[in-house]
Amino acid sequence: MRGFLEGLGKAKAPARSATNLTAMEVDGWRWAADAARRESLATTGKTDVADCEVLVVGAGPSGLMTAALLVRQGVKVRVVDANTGPAVESRAFAVQARTVELFRSIGLADELLRRGVVTSGIKFHIKGKDVGGLDFDRSRATTTPYQFILMAPQAEVEELLLQDLARHGVIVERGTRLVSLTQSETKVTAQLVRNGHLERDRALTCRYVVGADGAHSTVRKQLGLTFDGSPYLQRYLLADCRVEWPFDHSHFRVFMKGDRIGLFLPLQGSAVSRVMATDLSPRDDSTTDRAPVTLEQLQKDLREAMNVPVTLSEPVWTSRYQVNLRQVERYRVGRGFLVGDAAHIHSPAGGQGMNTGLHDAANLAWKLGAVLRNGAAPALLDTYAEERHPVGVQLLRFTDRLYKAAADLRSWQAWFRDTVGPFLVARMSATPLPHRKAFQRLSQISLAYPASEYNVNELLYSLKGPLAGQRAPDATLSTERQMFDLLQGYQLQVVALSRKHLSEAEITEHTAQLRSIAAFGGNIATHLVGRVACRRDDRVEYVDSPQVFEHYGLTEPDSQALYIVRPDGHIAWRMDELDYDSCRRFLSKLHGGIAACEEYRQAAAA
């Protein structure tokens, strides 16, 4: 089998025009390319100066994350929001494992975890009886350190990101509403209203605009995009309040009874919890949707759905809302992009919405940074829509199925669920596979992007380990280090892995090659990870656990591989050899300096 894979991989590998470059050659070409760029800048000068490079419209989680990731790449960003202050209420509540990994990559995971409540699964109740559920402790998710759902309200996530932006010198411009957008080939012009007054003296100009302004997005309308879809018929009541009942305050619970649904979500122990219930009040009065929600009404509906005594008090906020299922046909028009609820809204089933918006931001921000700061080709920006639009389609289908299976049932369908459901859930709870599959889907750790010009498997000796487009997994390196300890900073990571024991001479050569790549700058970090044939060497991330080799597909004692990990945590390029020349050729697509070096090398060879 290995021989077959070797032949397959080598057959697909591109022909090499030269052997691996020496460190001295790379340094010489790099400095020559850098000098050429400086000369070009000196002769062309600066034109068409913009007020900022990226304007982010909307200060919800998606917009704030977009800005937080852009400033880490040195991109000049401004954030405007029509509201006069941050939201105090939170409809989104669940932070999935993949999202905690994103926060970890920018150094905010510990603070996020302090702000939330860890819940290890979901318990289901039918007609008041606990019938089983999902236990993520049984999911065997060894590729993530976050084998749980974190109950962290949206307002807490926003506050954390606001504080982070303030540390980087970015303050949200409140009370500032976008009125209109116009685009040219080189810039976007935005007309803003500040505190009700139109700025007539000049319009704001930027290179790109990101619409993160929610379901009623002005950016979306200005880009001429429709928001196709429709609302569900059912409405819901919700409240953050104190809950007194027979159960604990640490588990996510779903209650089903006939045409009623109740939800309990832990937030702050017994002090504050989130509760939701089906709103079955008459809809013949047009003012019903705007009528205030009382705790008495919600408590009555919850008791009906839960079939247990429950008492609500001390409300933080209450609301009535209706779920919509909508998505735009495109995520990009020219220099305008959409993220989060501006691009897709759906059922809250599965706790996917806020997480998906945050990963929209993670996918887009590094690509904008690569184009604006590293000289990557603008075609890279096309991959944002190519990768994230299908994710949005899958998201809507997934949440729609969850919603219809549990909440959108009437008459005999609800009776059938209540009758057969206890048996089915009990059977599901008794076997490990459903727990594992459910966690992978809900946590978003199984999400992958398709192969493309920017997601490349160049040469494979093993089909194990992550392929291009898939998420880079965590793994144990040693008693002191994890792979995620290396993949920090929201930047491109070049990881050279060697299960083969490296000699001192080999360590010197590999280190020189990796340093030559890192020396180009532009948000690239490099790591040599493996075993050594000599004493420990500070130039090598020492491995004393086989898990990293198992997780990354190094199946043989002498296996080696090069990985390029994108800032959003997905694999951009994989090669099951330590071929730095090929690595630089791929990186030239993402970095103008390396591209110039490649052009110089080819010209010199000719």
VOSE-111524 format. One line per 3 residues: number of its first residue (from 1); for each residue x, z, y of C-alpha. Coordinates in nm, 4 decimals, always signed. Layout:
REM residues N
NUM) X:Z:Y ~ ...
***
This chain:
REM residues 606
1) +0.0000:+0.0000:+0.0000 ~ +0.2795:+0.0900:+0.2388 ~ +0.4526:-0.2398:+0.1711
4) +0.1316:-0.4272:+0.2481 ~ +0.0881:-0.2397:+0.5761 ~ +0.4507:-0.3011:+0.6712
7) +0.4070:-0.6715:+0.6213 ~ +0.0761:-0.6710:+0.8053 ~ +0.2226:-0.4834:+1.0982
10) +0.5329:-0.6957:+1.1248 ~ +0.3305:-1.0131:+1.0996 ~ +0.1259:-0.9004:+1.3974
13) +0.4225:-0.7785:+1.6007 ~ +0.5312:-1.0124:+1.8822 ~ +0.8630:-1.1870:+1.8523
16) +1.1399:-0.9957:+2.0254 ~ +1.3500:-1.1798:+2.2779 ~ +1.6231:-0.9153:+2.2649
19) +1.7222:-0.5929:+2.0987 ~ +1.6586:-0.2572:+2.2613 ~ +1.8100:-0.2495:+2.6088
22) +2.0894:-0.0050:+2.6668 ~ +2.0359:+0.2710:+2.9199 ~ +2.2979:+0.1153:+3.1503
25) +2.1257:-0.2235:+3.1431 ~ +1.7891:-0.0696:+3.2214 ~ +1.9290:+0.1331:+3.5098
28) +2.0962:-0.1741:+3.6588 ~ +1.7825:-0.3838:+3.6406 ~ +1.5657:-0.0990:+3.7665
31) +1.7760:-0.0518:+4.0783 ~ +1.7836:-0.4260:+4.1414 ~ +1.4045:-0.4450:+4.1131
34) +1.3682:-0.1437:+4.3412 ~ +1.5935:-0.3044:+4.6030 ~ +1.3863:-0.6218:+4.5881
37) +1.0673:-0.4246:+4.6464 ~ +1.2192:-0.2416:+4.9451 ~ +1.3285:-0.5735:+5.0957
40) +0.9800:-0.7165:+5.0438 ~ +0.8192:-0.4180:+5.2143 ~ +1.0588:-0.4413:+5.5061
43) +0.9772:-0.8061:+5.5689 ~ +0.6028:-0.7913:+5.5211 ~ +0.5399:-0.4611:+5.6987
46) +0.2087:-0.2802:+5.6930 ~ -0.1188:-0.4482:+5.7793 ~ -0.4846:-0.3632:+5.7592
49) -0.4290:+0.0149:+5.7692 ~ -0.7258:+0.2003:+5.6192 ~ -0.8642:+0.5450:+5.7054
52) -0.8197:+0.6362:+5.3418 ~ -0.7438:+0.4608:+5.0192 ~ -1.0503:+0.5798:+4.8262
55) -1.3775:+0.7064:+4.9708 ~ -1.5752:+0.9214:+4.7282 ~ -1.9443:+0.9498:+4.8154
58) -2.1005:+1.2584:+4.6587 ~ -1.9581:+1.6042:+4.5867 ~ -2.1093:+1.6749:+4.2487
61) -1.8883:+1.7267:+3.9422 ~ -1.8124:+1.3543:+3.8956 ~ -1.7160:+1.2945:+4.2579
64) -1.5076:+1.6095:+4.2842 ~ -1.3248:+1.5297:+3.9603 ~ -1.2546:+1.1753:+4.0810
67) -1.1004:+1.3140:+4.3990 ~ -0.9062:+1.5875:+4.2170 ~ -0.7464:+1.3323:+3.9849
70) -0.6694:+1.0847:+4.2624 ~ -0.4873:+1.3364:+4.4824 ~ -0.2655:+1.4270:+4.1876
73) -0.1395:+1.0688:+4.2006 ~ -0.0724:+1.0746:+4.5723 ~ -0.3784:+0.8687:+4.6616
76) -0.5264:+0.9387:+5.0047 ~ -0.8892:+1.0283:+4.9394 ~ -1.1886:+1.1451:+5.1423
79) -1.5045:+1.3006:+5.0013 ~ -1.8357:+1.2929:+5.1881 ~ -2.1632:+1.4517:+5.0860
82) -2.5052:+1.4377:+5.2489 ~ -2.5846:+1.8031:+5.1728 ~ -2.4798:+2.0691:+5.4206
85) -2.3348:+2.2905:+5.1458 ~ -2.2591:+2.3047:+4.7740 ~ -2.5479:+2.3389:+4.5312
88) -2.6310:+2.6899:+4.4142 ~ -2.8623:+2.5795:+4.1348 ~ -2.7415:+2.4121:+3.8135
91) -2.9330:+2.1844:+3.5819 ~ -2.6214:+2.0898:+3.3840 ~ -2.4848:+2.3762:+3.1779
94) -2.2789:+2.2680:+2.8737 ~ -1.9073:+2.1882:+2.8927 ~ -1.7919:+2.0175:+2.5750
97) -1.4512:+2.0431:+2.4076 ~ -1.3311:+1.7050:+2.5354 ~ -1.4043:+1.8157:+2.8897
100) -1.2171:+2.1445:+2.8509 ~ -0.9221:+1.9321:+2.7333 ~ -0.9474:+1.7311:+3.0563
103) -0.9429:+2.0484:+3.2636 ~ -0.6444:+2.1693:+3.0624 ~ -0.4520:+1.8524:+3.1451
106) -0.4771:+1.9392:+3.5160 ~ -0.4122:+2.3114:+3.4734 ~ -0.7683:+2.4363:+3.5263
109) -0.8851:+2.5171:+3.1721 ~ -0.8081:+2.8892:+3.1836 ~ -1.0094:+2.9379:+3.5020
112) -1.2931:+2.7262:+3.3631 ~ -1.3045:+2.9367:+3.0465 ~ -1.3214:+3.2537:+3.2574
115) -1.6286:+3.1147:+3.4308 ~ -1.8219:+3.0318:+3.1145 ~ -1.9559:+3.1760:+2.7922
118) -1.8289:+3.0475:+2.4589 ~ -2.0995:+2.9666:+2.2053 ~ -1.9985:+2.8583:+1.8573
121) -2.3113:+2.6683:+1.7612 ~ -2.6824:+2.6060:+1.8020 ~ -2.9596:+2.8044:+1.6323
124) -3.2986:+2.6456:+1.5619 ~ -3.6290:+2.8326:+1.5492 ~ -3.9543:+2.6800:+1.4275
127) -4.2765:+2.8712:+1.4972 ~ -4.0668:+3.1775:+1.5790 ~ -3.8622:+3.1752:+1.2576
130) -3.4829:+3.1323:+1.2580 ~ -3.4377:+2.8376:+1.0190 ~ -3.0608:+2.7832:+1.0539
133) -2.8495:+2.5637:+1.2751 ~ -2.5068:+2.4248:+1.3571 ~ -2.2010:+2.6472:+1.3197
136) -1.8975:+2.4913:+1.4875 ~ -1.6678:+2.7458:+1.3224 ~ -1.7257:+2.5318:+1.0122
139) -1.6447:+2.2008:+1.1799 ~ -1.2754:+2.1976:+1.0769 ~ -1.1867:+2.0472:+1.4132
142) -0.8115:+2.0999:+1.3933 ~ -0.7383:+1.8347:+1.6579 ~ -0.8758:+2.0447:+1.9452
145) -0.8170:+2.4068:+2.0447 ~ -1.1732:+2.4268:+2.1795 ~ -1.3996:+2.4405:+1.8756
148) -1.7092:+2.5480:+2.0705 ~ -1.9479:+2.4677:+2.3541 ~ -1.8679:+2.6382:+2.6828
151) -2.1779:+2.7420:+2.8753 ~ -2.0554:+2.6970:+3.2313 ~ -2.3186:+2.6056:+3.4917
154) -2.2628:+2.3008:+3.7056 ~ -2.2315:+2.5123:+4.0204 ~ -1.9345:+2.6962:+3.8655
157) -1.7664:+2.3676:+3.7695 ~ -1.8144:+2.2376:+4.1231 ~ -1.6752:+2.5557:+4.2793
160) -1.3656:+2.5366:+4.0611 ~ -1.3020:+2.1746:+4.1607 ~ -1.3688:+2.2475:+4.5288
163) -1.1062:+2.5215:+4.5235 ~ -0.8607:+2.2872:+4.3530 ~ -0.9185:+2.0153:+4.6125
166) -0.8718:+2.2655:+4.8939 ~ -0.5318:+2.3596:+4.7485 ~ -0.4426:+1.9903:+4.7673
169) -0.5588:+1.9635:+5.1271 ~ -0.8908:+1.7857:+5.0669 ~ -1.2063:+1.9382:+5.2166
172) -1.5477:+1.7879:+5.1483 ~ -1.7058:+1.6449:+5.4638 ~ -2.0522:+1.8030:+5.4455
175) -2.3618:+1.6790:+5.6209 ~ -2.2190:+1.3271:+5.6098 ~ -2.4436:+1.0534:+5.4757
178) -2.3519:+0.6963:+5.3878 ~ -2.5682:+0.4404:+5.5674 ~ -2.4181:+0.1059:+5.4730
181) -2.1256:-0.0636:+5.2972 ~ -1.9620:-0.4004:+5.3503 ~ -1.6737:-0.5469:+5.1528
184) -1.3983:-0.7970:+5.2120 ~ -1.1191:-0.9126:+4.9821 ~ -0.8938:-0.6297:+5.0992
187) -1.1137:-0.3394:+5.2078 ~ -1.4495:-0.1637:+5.2209 ~ -1.6140:-0.0656:+5.5486
190) -1.8525:+0.2304:+5.5406 ~ -2.0891:+0.3373:+5.8159 ~ -2.1565:+0.7115:+5.8075
193) -2.4019:+0.9483:+5.9702 ~ -2.2583:+1.2925:+6.0452 ~ -2.5029:+1.5760:+6.1036
196) -2.7706:+1.3231:+6.1924 ~ -2.5562:+1.1271:+6.4389 ~ -2.4368:+0.7737:+6.3693
199) -2.0655:+0.7200:+6.4323 ~ -2.0846:+0.4159:+6.6542 ~ -1.7278:+0.4182:+6.7839
202) -1.5817:+0.2930:+6.4560 ~ -1.6630:+0.2608:+6.0894 ~ -1.4548:+0.4140:+5.8150
205) -1.2390:+0.1711:+5.6185 ~ -1.0945:+0.2236:+5.2719 ~ -0.9491:+0.0244:+4.9850
208) -1.2130:+0.1308:+4.7313 ~ -1.5352:+0.3316:+4.7281 ~ -1.6632:+0.5458:+4.4418
211) -2.0341:+0.6212:+4.4301 ~ -2.0902:+0.9657:+4.2820 ~ -2.4055:+1.0305:+4.4806
214) -2.6478:+1.0915:+4.1970 ~ -2.9691:+0.9401:+4.0697 ~ -3.0786:+0.8219:+4.4158
217) -2.7365:+0.6719:+4.4926 ~ -2.6997:+0.4940:+4.8247 ~ -2.3753:+0.3358:+4.7042
220) -2.5609:+0.1840:+4.4093 ~ -2.8253:+0.0382:+4.6395 ~ -2.5642:-0.0977:+4.8811
223) -2.3865:-0.2653:+4.5892 ~ -2.7140:-0.4373:+4.5012 ~ -2.7482:-0.2817:+4.1563
226) -3.0774:-0.1953:+3.9913 ~ -3.1359:+0.1273:+3.7987 ~ -3.3292:+0.0071:+3.4981
229) -3.5260:+0.2456:+3.2811 ~ -3.8265:+0.4741:+3.2975 ~ -3.9244:+0.8414:+3.3041
232) -4.0399:+1.0386:+3.0016 ~ -4.3973:+1.1594:+3.0305 ~ -4.3064:+1.5220:+2.9614
235) -4.2047:+1.7664:+3.2356 ~ -4.0152:+2.0937:+3.1996 ~ -3.9956:+2.4319:+3.3674
238) -3.6644:+2.6116:+3.3945 ~ -3.5168:+2.9270:+3.5410 ~ -3.1937:+3.1228:+3.5535
241) -3.3046:+3.4833:+3.5181 ~ -3.2814:+3.8038:+3.3164 ~ -3.4249:+3.7690:+2.9656
244) -3.5411:+4.0594:+2.7510 ~ -3.6204:+3.9672:+2.3919 ~ -3.5358:+4.0539:+2.0263
247) -3.2297:+3.8236:+2.0023 ~ -2.8737:+3.8378:+2.1327 ~ -2.7539:+3.6727:+2.4541
250) -2.4592:+3.4801:+2.3090 ~ -2.6128:+3.1874:+2.1174 ~ -2.7655:+2.8594:+2.2278
253) -3.1180:+2.8579:+2.0767 ~ -3.3826:+2.5863:+2.0446 ~ -3.7465:+2.6867:+1.9781
256) -4.0039:+2.4388:+1.8474 ~ -4.3731:+2.4952:+1.7940 ~ -4.6269:+2.2137:+1.7960
259) -4.6017:+2.0186:+2.1192 ~ -4.4012:+2.2962:+2.2874 ~ -4.0243:+2.3326:+2.3217
262) -3.8305:+2.6334:+2.4478 ~ -3.4571:+2.6616:+2.5160 ~ -3.2326:+2.9620:+2.5661
265) -2.8778:+2.9175:+2.6989 ~ -2.6337:+3.2065:+2.7488 ~ -2.4756:+3.2221:+3.0949
268) -2.3789:+3.5768:+3.1945 ~ -2.4642:+3.7972:+2.8998 ~ -2.7860:+3.9943:+2.9406
271) -2.7663:+3.9670:+3.3211 ~ -2.8496:+3.5968:+3.3619 ~ -2.9606:+3.3344:+3.1091
274) -3.1040:+2.9834:+3.1340 ~ -3.4510:+2.9326:+2.9864 ~ -3.6559:+2.6146:+2.9711
277) -4.0045:+2.5362:+2.8438 ~ -4.2393:+2.2412:+2.8160 ~ -4.4684:+2.2140:+3.1174
280) -4.8174:+2.1429:+2.9846 ~ -5.0020:+2.2122:+3.3083 ~ -5.2606:+1.9496:+3.4132
283) -5.1242:+1.6520:+3.6039 ~ -5.4391:+1.5363:+3.7781 ~ -5.3246:+1.6950:+4.1059
286) -5.0562:+1.4965:+4.2899 ~ -4.9152:+1.8168:+4.4418 ~ -4.8469:+1.9761:+4.1020
289) -4.4920:+1.8409:+4.0814 ~ -4.4074:+2.0033:+4.4152 ~ -4.5753:+2.3364:+4.3418
292) -4.3362:+2.6315:+4.3024 ~ -4.2629:+2.7535:+3.9516 ~ -4.3429:+3.1193:+3.8936
295) -4.1759:+3.3382:+3.6338 ~ -4.5179:+3.4369:+3.5085 ~ -4.6024:+3.0752:+3.4298
298) -4.2664:+3.0120:+3.2614 ~ -4.2862:+3.3378:+3.0676 ~ -4.6309:+3.2457:+2.9357
301) -4.5135:+2.9006:+2.8232 ~ -4.1978:+3.0442:+2.6653 ~ -4.3957:+3.2973:+2.4639
304) -4.6082:+3.0149:+2.3318 ~ -4.3065:+2.8044:+2.2354 ~ -4.0914:+3.0866:+2.0968
307) -4.3636:+3.2803:+1.9209 ~ -4.1729:+3.5996:+2.0055 ~ -4.2166:+3.8567:+2.2846
310) -4.0013:+3.7596:+2.5824 ~ -3.9953:+3.9074:+2.9320 ~ -3.8402:+3.7324:+3.2343
313) -3.7295:+3.8976:+3.5574 ~ -3.4821:+3.8758:+3.8481 ~ -3.4843:+3.4966:+3.8934
316) -3.1807:+3.3283:+4.0495 ~ -3.3724:+3.0020:+4.0832 ~ -3.6630:+2.8166:+3.9245
319) -3.7515:+2.4504:+3.9061 ~ -3.9795:+2.1898:+3.7550 ~ -3.8345:+1.8533:+3.6618
322) -3.9035:+1.5347:+3.4741 ~ -3.6472:+1.3585:+3.2552 ~ -3.5574:+0.9945:+3.3236
325) -3.3719:+0.7426:+3.1097 ~ -3.1925:+0.4892:+3.3325 ~ -2.8649:+0.2968:+3.3578
328) -2.7109:+0.0332:+3.5839 ~ -2.6204:-0.3046:+3.4394 ~ -2.2702:-0.2892:+3.5903
331) -2.0392:-0.0024:+3.6876 ~ -1.8381:-0.2109:+3.9345 ~ -1.9124:-0.4591:+4.2116
334) -1.5995:-0.5767:+4.3918 ~ -1.4279:-0.2704:+4.5363 ~ -1.7199:-0.0402:+4.4628
337) -1.7534:+0.1749:+4.1507 ~ -2.0192:+0.4109:+4.0153 ~ -1.9633:+0.7318:+3.8197
340) -2.1902:+0.9996:+3.6767 ~ -2.5614:+1.0129:+3.7545 ~ -2.5264:+0.7208:+3.9950
343) -2.4618:+0.5057:+3.6878 ~ -2.6688:+0.6758:+3.4165 ~ -2.9289:+0.9510:+3.3800
346) -3.0889:+1.0667:+3.0585 ~ -3.2348:+1.3538:+2.8591 ~ -3.0389:+1.6827:+2.8699
349) -3.0550:+1.6912:+2.4883 ~ -2.7063:+1.7512:+2.3509 ~ -2.5579:+1.8665:+2.6824
352) -2.3844:+1.5325:+2.7470 ~ -2.4627:+1.4359:+3.1062 ~ -2.2139:+1.6280:+3.3210
355) -1.9414:+1.5740:+3.0616 ~ -1.9939:+1.1988:+3.0579 ~ -1.9735:+1.1825:+3.4361
358) -1.6484:+1.3801:+3.4365 ~ -1.4989:+1.1370:+3.1868 ~ -1.6190:+0.8416:+3.3932
361) -1.4007:+0.9930:+3.6654 ~ -1.1081:+1.0466:+3.4285 ~ -1.1224:+0.6851:+3.3106
364) -1.1400:+0.5410:+3.6619 ~ -0.9040:+0.7589:+3.8663 ~ -0.5778:+0.6781:+3.6860
367) -0.6531:+0.3073:+3.7041 ~ -0.7112:+0.3253:+4.0790 ~ -0.3876:+0.5235:+4.1091
370) -0.1960:+0.2707:+3.9001 ~ -0.3117:-0.0154:+4.1245 ~ -0.2678:+0.1680:+4.4550
373) +0.0544:+0.3541:+4.3802 ~ +0.2361:+0.1879:+4.0908 ~ +0.1694:-0.1780:+4.1574
376) -0.0435:-0.2431:+3.8483 ~ -0.2472:-0.5627:+3.8485 ~ -0.6005:-0.5214:+3.9935
379) -0.7337:-0.6616:+3.6639 ~ -0.6758:-0.3138:+3.5199 ~ -0.9781:-0.1967:+3.7209
382) -1.2043:-0.4312:+3.5250 ~ -1.1473:-0.2174:+3.2166 ~ -1.3343:+0.0750:+3.3752
385) -1.6702:-0.0971:+3.3342 ~ -1.5644:-0.2614:+3.0078 ~ -1.4896:+0.0785:+2.8546
388) -1.7416:+0.3103:+3.0175 ~ -2.0568:+0.0953:+3.0275 ~ -2.0823:+0.0836:+2.6443
391) -2.0297:+0.4605:+2.6416 ~ -2.3262:+0.4938:+2.8760 ~ -2.5393:+0.2758:+2.6502
394) -2.4474:+0.4889:+2.3468 ~ -2.5153:+0.8053:+2.5465 ~ -2.8677:+0.6981:+2.6394
397) -2.9469:+0.6006:+2.2815 ~ -2.8058:+0.9252:+2.1414 ~ -2.9850:+1.1587:+2.3837
400) -3.3062:+0.9572:+2.3484 ~ -3.2992:+0.9998:+1.9690 ~ -3.2307:+1.3732:+1.9988
403) -3.5104:+1.4153:+2.2508 ~ -3.7681:+1.2209:+2.0503 ~ -3.6773:+1.3972:+1.7248
406) -3.7339:+1.7433:+1.8680 ~ -3.9313:+1.7381:+2.1908 ~ -4.1344:+1.4215:+2.2214
409) -4.3688:+1.4878:+1.9305 ~ -4.7454:+1.5217:+1.9338 ~ -5.0285:+1.5826:+1.6862
412) -4.9366:+1.5081:+1.3248 ~ -4.5705:+1.4378:+1.4112 ~ -4.5264:+1.7879:+1.5544
415) -4.7110:+1.9340:+1.2542 ~ -4.4802:+1.7429:+1.0167 ~ -4.1686:+1.8677:+1.2000
418) -4.2915:+2.2265:+1.1891 ~ -4.3765:+2.1954:+0.8195 ~ -4.0749:+2.0069:+0.6849
421) -3.8222:+2.1109:+0.9516 ~ -3.7386:+2.4569:+0.8093 ~ -3.6433:+2.3046:+0.4730
424) -3.4358:+2.0239:+0.6282 ~ -3.2510:+2.2481:+0.8723 ~ -3.1769:+2.5015:+0.5967
427) -3.0297:+2.2273:+0.3767 ~ -2.8256:+2.0959:+0.6687 ~ -2.6932:+2.4429:+0.7479
430) -2.5768:+2.4974:+0.3885 ~ -2.3302:+2.2055:+0.3743 ~ -2.0144:+2.1631:+0.5894
433) -2.0417:+1.7914:+0.6734 ~ -2.3309:+1.8164:+0.9260 ~ -2.1447:+2.0857:+1.1206
436) -1.8324:+1.8694:+1.1382 ~ -2.0159:+1.5493:+1.2309 ~ -2.2327:+1.7211:+1.4911
439) -1.9353:+1.8840:+1.6603 ~ -1.7398:+1.5587:+1.6754 ~ -2.0354:+1.3805:+1.8344
442) -2.1418:+1.6520:+2.0759 ~ -1.7869:+1.7439:+2.1787 ~ -1.7064:+1.3754:+2.2535
445) -1.3702:+1.4061:+2.0727 ~ -1.4632:+1.1100:+1.8500 ~ -1.5247:+0.8761:+2.1457
448) -1.2923:+0.5730:+2.1404 ~ -1.2437:+0.2555:+2.3421 ~ -1.2066:-0.0899:+2.1833
451) -0.8787:-0.2757:+2.1466 ~ -0.7905:-0.4832:+2.4518 ~ -0.4964:-0.6072:+2.6551
454) -0.4518:-0.2460:+2.7687 ~ -0.5235:-0.0772:+2.4320 ~ -0.2712:-0.2210:+2.1871
457) -0.1539:-0.1442:+1.8327 ~ +0.1712:-0.3371:+1.8318 ~ +0.3089:-0.2554:+1.4879
460) +0.1550:-0.0237:+1.2273 ~ +0.3017:+0.1064:+0.9052 ~ +0.0161:+0.3525:+0.8578
463) -0.3508:+0.3452:+0.9476 ~ -0.3508:+0.7212:+0.9745 ~ -0.3208:+0.8850:+1.3126
466) -0.4880:+0.7714:+1.6351 ~ -0.5097:+0.4000:+1.7031 ~ -0.5077:+0.2426:+2.0474
469) -0.8209:+0.3401:+2.2392 ~ -0.8752:+0.6594:+2.0430 ~ -0.8214:+1.0094:+2.1788
472) -0.4765:+1.1649:+2.1403 ~ -0.5250:+1.4734:+1.9184 ~ -0.3763:+1.8162:+1.9630
475) -0.1342:+1.9320:+1.6908 ~ +0.1068:+2.2135:+1.6210 ~ +0.4713:+2.1346:+1.6965
478) +0.6151:+2.4796:+1.6360 ~ +0.5223:+2.8431:+1.6613 ~ +0.5643:+2.8153:+2.0396
481) +0.4311:+2.4701:+2.1255 ~ +0.1309:+2.2411:+2.0833 ~ +0.1082:+1.8706:+2.1572
484) -0.1366:+1.9451:+2.4386 ~ +0.1365:+2.1555:+2.6023 ~ +0.3234:+1.8282:+2.6545
487) +0.0302:+1.6106:+2.7596 ~ -0.0132:+1.7791:+3.0959 ~ -0.0453:+1.6544:+3.4506
490) -0.2913:+1.3636:+3.4200 ~ -0.0166:+1.1026:+3.3918 ~ +0.1083:+0.8386:+3.1531
493) +0.2964:+1.0018:+2.8659 ~ +0.5510:+0.8226:+2.6488 ~ +0.5963:+1.0197:+2.3265
496) +0.8709:+0.9309:+2.0775 ~ +0.8018:+1.0957:+1.7407 ~ +1.0563:+1.1230:+1.4600
499) +0.9888:+1.2811:+1.1239 ~ +1.3342:+1.1580:+1.0286 ~ +1.6012:+1.4171:+1.1123
502) +1.7876:+1.2945:+1.4196 ~ +2.1657:+1.3104:+1.4540 ~ +2.3279:+1.4126:+1.7801
505) +2.4198:+1.0517:+1.8535 ~ +2.0610:+0.9403:+1.7934 ~ +1.9302:+1.2171:+2.0187
508) +2.1645:+1.0991:+2.2937 ~ +2.0495:+0.7378:+2.2615 ~ +1.6760:+0.8171:+2.2451
511) +1.7051:+1.0557:+2.5384 ~ +1.8796:+0.7909:+2.7493 ~ +1.6114:+0.5348:+2.6692
514) +1.3284:+0.7745:+2.7563 ~ +1.4981:+0.8850:+3.0773 ~ +1.5374:+0.5218:+3.1796
517) +1.1582:+0.4837:+3.1482 ~ +1.0818:+0.8060:+3.3360 ~ +1.3272:+0.7053:+3.6091
520) +1.0896:+0.4311:+3.7229 ~ +0.8686:+0.7074:+3.8592 ~ +0.5052:+0.6304:+3.9108
523) +0.3466:+0.9130:+3.7177 ~ +0.5252:+0.8619:+3.3832 ~ +0.6493:+1.1501:+3.1685
526) +0.8522:+1.1096:+2.8485 ~ +0.9034:+1.3308:+2.5424 ~ +1.1236:+1.3179:+2.2336
529) +0.9470:+1.5104:+1.9566 ~ +1.0863:+1.5546:+1.6095 ~ +1.3223:+1.7139:+1.3631
532) +1.6995:+1.7298:+1.4060 ~ +1.9913:+1.7147:+1.1665 ~ +2.1935:+1.9553:+1.3791
535) +2.1202:+2.2776:+1.5626 ~ +1.8260:+2.2849:+1.7986 ~ +1.8783:+2.0633:+2.1003
538) +1.7001:+2.1210:+2.4316 ~ +1.6541:+1.7455:+2.4667 ~ +1.4176:+1.7444:+2.1681
541) +1.0783:+1.9104:+2.1378 ~ +1.1555:+2.0806:+1.8107 ~ +0.9071:+2.0457:+1.5227
544) +0.8792:+2.3015:+1.2459 ~ +0.5197:+2.2210:+1.1475 ~ +0.4144:+1.9029:+0.9657
547) +0.0779:+1.8999:+1.1435 ~ +0.1944:+1.6836:+1.4336 ~ +0.3202:+1.4193:+1.1885
550) -0.0030:+1.4347:+0.9907 ~ -0.2192:+1.4021:+1.3004 ~ -0.0100:+1.1142:+1.4406
553) +0.0249:+0.9073:+1.1230 ~ +0.3920:+0.9640:+1.0350 ~ +0.3302:+0.9666:+0.6635
556) +0.6840:+0.9193:+0.5252 ~ +0.9931:+1.1447:+0.5517 ~ +1.1741:+0.8831:+0.7639
559) +0.8714:+0.7767:+0.9755 ~ +0.9072:+0.7253:+1.3496 ~ +0.6603:+0.6117:+1.6145
562) +0.6225:+0.5516:+1.9857 ~ +0.2972:+0.6346:+2.1617 ~ +0.1871:+0.5743:+2.5185
565) -0.0907:+0.8185:+2.6067 ~ -0.3089:+0.7384:+2.9060 ~ -0.3763:+1.0034:+3.1712
568) -0.7340:+1.0378:+3.0408 ~ -0.5990:+1.1365:+2.6982 ~ -0.6578:+0.8107:+2.5090
571) -0.3900:+0.6099:+2.3305 ~ -0.2852:+0.3019:+2.5283 ~ -0.0177:+0.1711:+2.2918
574) +0.1226:+0.2576:+1.9517 ~ +0.4213:+0.1281:+1.7595 ~ +0.5492:+0.2750:+1.4344
577) +0.9111:+0.2204:+1.5362 ~ +1.1217:+0.3536:+1.8221 ~ +1.1412:+0.0189:+2.0023
580) +1.1848:+0.0998:+2.3721 ~ +1.2110:-0.2647:+2.4746 ~ +0.8573:-0.3268:+2.3460
583) +0.7439:-0.0040:+2.5083 ~ +0.8728:-0.1198:+2.8470 ~ +0.7073:-0.4580:+2.8035
586) +0.3706:-0.2908:+2.7569 ~ +0.4291:-0.0469:+3.0426 ~ +0.4985:-0.3415:+3.2708
589) +0.1215:-0.4044:+3.2669 ~ +0.0629:-0.0627:+3.4205 ~ +0.3650:-0.0294:+3.6512
592) +0.4851:-0.2829:+3.9042 ~ +0.8411:-0.1503:+3.9027 ~ +0.8775:-0.2004:+3.5299
595) +0.7144:-0.5422:+3.5627 ~ +0.9720:-0.6378:+3.8256 ~ +1.2465:-0.5151:+3.5948
598) +1.1097:-0.7318:+3.3144 ~ +1.1019:-1.0347:+3.5428 ~ +1.4602:-0.9641:+3.6485
601) +1.5682:-0.9293:+3.2843 ~ +1.4044:-1.2555:+3.1857 ~ +1.5615:-1.4384:+3.4799
604) +1.9028:-1.2930:+3.3960 ~ +1.8642:-1.3969:+3.0310 ~ +1.7748:-1.7510:+3.1342
***
